Amino acid sequence: MIRALVVAAFLAASAAAAQEDSEQRTVQGMGRVAIQAGYRYTFNGEFMARAAKLGHPVEGGMPGGPGFAASFGYAPLDWIEATIDALVGFESFRVQGYGTFTSTTYGALLGVRFTKMDFPFRGLVPYVGIQLGPMLSFVTSKSVQNAERLNTAYSINAGFAVRFSSRWAVGLDARYLLATRGDVPEIATIDGGGLWVALSLTYFIPAGPKDPLGGML
């Protein structure tokens, strides 16, 4: 009986060690898919001051609203990742004499992220990145004509993911987005970018045994 328990313990330890050794300890060749949900803080002090000066103060809702993103990446090296992020953010506010406005910003950003697996300790995947791409900002209201603007946006983001299995992780993402400004006719423009902070759920796609870049980089 004791011999059977010793053998079982040895086999379990061997299986755990084999699984640990088989886990990928570098991001090279890995893919990543993440969904993010959080809050977008907009810098609209100038708009609020302008509205108040014109006799139409903002009565509520500013600054900011919910923000969401879907992030995709592939790492050709063990420290750099090519990324595509799709973003959408909302903000609703009331202006005295005009009613309720809804500001929406959405678009896609391309860029790179500098990242490292298990740094500075196992399970942590920190990153910092830069991106750019087309973003559309538009403001809707029943009281004024809708206005929309399209321009190139720029983003700096940083964050981390904490792996709780070989493929899944949770984390935090923060980005500053410089985007085109939405227009509230007869008053002023409003911030279409802002500071985005979100929680994330990430799925890592391990590198395949026949990774075409693995042998060249």
Secondary structure, DSSP 8 states (H G I E B T S, - for coil): -HHHHHHHHHHHHHHHHHHHHHS--S-TT-EEEEEEEEEEE---HHHHHHHHHTT--EEE--S-EEEEEEEEEE-SSSSEEEEEEEEEEEEEEEETTTEEEEEEEEEEEEEEEEE-TT-SSTTEEEEEEEEEEEEEEEEE-SSS--EEEEEEEEEEEEEEEEESSSSEEEEEEEEEEE---EEETTTEEE-SSEEEEEEEEEEEE---TT-TTTTT-
